[in-house]
């Protein structure tokens, strides 16, 4: 009963927020560009503002309307956007994660094919093949990536490791579990986690570390079953890793999860590299001194990516103006304005490396290394469509509560077939 009431309340709130959004930007004319995103936090807001200023300078007489919606790590923005798309009232361009998160929009005709724009701009030559492969849906491309983030990372405070006598971060999950016993014995939490999406992010990195890149990709393409011995073994490791975490008192937000690392009450946290911007800008820490990071256990040489991208919605007032924004997003100049402020790296391989220092310089070098294996993130929309991701969320929530590994694996396998 309460779930039903909460669902109704949620829909009413989304409808109200959507109405307020349309009142804010409604009556827009051809002399403005409305760009919809969830970039309202430190760094990303300044990065978007820098791109907006450059866009207005290159297009005199055009006003950039920032229609960003805050809260919920993008979930609030996505809910309001869904309402607007359903009402055939799209912004001139909107943010999505690159990959299968966009599949519903493609199938419902809400976004336009950008393959010809890629050919015109020569983007096929400056975006890595692994990225292009994950951007392609049924042979076409529907979004332009403005940045790259990395998911498979484990963060820690170097001083905490020194105090514990631990020589370095674990290279395998088995090594992590060995370290966890020592860490618990000294009164600290081995691994901090946050809300449910961070727990799925953790599961993703454990699966990648235990299965390897090939089997990880086979799992999400359907060529490897969740109920296979190989996957169940990896999930068993995930269960042990979760047992070594503070999941029963999980942090309410990912920033609070990282705060436990900074304070020293917990030793490690698995999180994406937006963490570097938070640690440096909000916490005033320096890479290699106040914080450090390594690839998550078992994933050295693999880059588990996600990418913020922008679209050309169907039915916009001025498609040519929207295309100009997309060209800004895909340009070297636009990406170099945005990414140093956001704390991410450019999707392009030809941006000047000297703009990216500290952690960003380290990860940019790996992104551009031809030997690096690129795979897509589960938790951030690359390898699973929205319906499948939602079903994984539900099954994972039940698994965390009840610990039934077999039921989790069989449920997710069944939902893969039903949501294809």
Secondary structure, 3 states (H helix, E strand, C coil): CHHHHHHHHHHHHHHHHHHHHHHHHCCCCCCEEEEECCCCCCCHHHHHHHHHHHHHHHCCCCEEEECCCCCHHHHHHHHHHHHHHHCCCCCCEEEEECCHHHHHHHHCCCECCCHHHHHHHCHHHCECHHHHHHHEECCEECCEECCEEECCEEEECHHHHHHHCCCCCCCCHHHHHHHHHHHHHCCCEEEECCCHHHHHHHHHHHHHHHHHHHHHHHHHHCCCCCCCHHHHHHHHHHHHHHHCECHHHCCCCHHHHHHHHHHCCEEEEECCCHHHHHHHHHCCCCECCCEEEEECCCCCCEEEEECEEECCECCCCCHHHHHHHHHHHHCHHHHHHHHHHHCCECCECCCCHHHCCCHHHHHHHHHHCCCCEEEECCCCCCCCCHHHHHHHHHHHHHHHHHCCHHHHHHHHHHHHHHCC
